Amino acid sequence: MKKEFIDRLSAIQWIADFAQSEMEFEILREELNFNYIYNEQYFILARHLDGEVVSR
């Protein structure tokens, strides 16, 4: 499942509200950027919606 956004601004606002730390914000923002570059859609995968963020 994906959390989809209409545009980048709404995605960044949602990430800012959802992220519990700066690191989590950066990870989600990078995923958003990656997904847009390769899929031309703004979305984040559901694993982050469950509160689980995997750092790389």
HUPE-V805728 format. One line per field, one symbol per residue. burial: b if it has 9 or more other C-alpha atoms within 8 Angstrom, else e. A space follows every 10 residues. Layout:
burial: ???
//
This chain:
burial: eebebeeeeb bbeebeeebe eeebbebbbe bbbebbeeee ebbbbbebee eeeeee
//
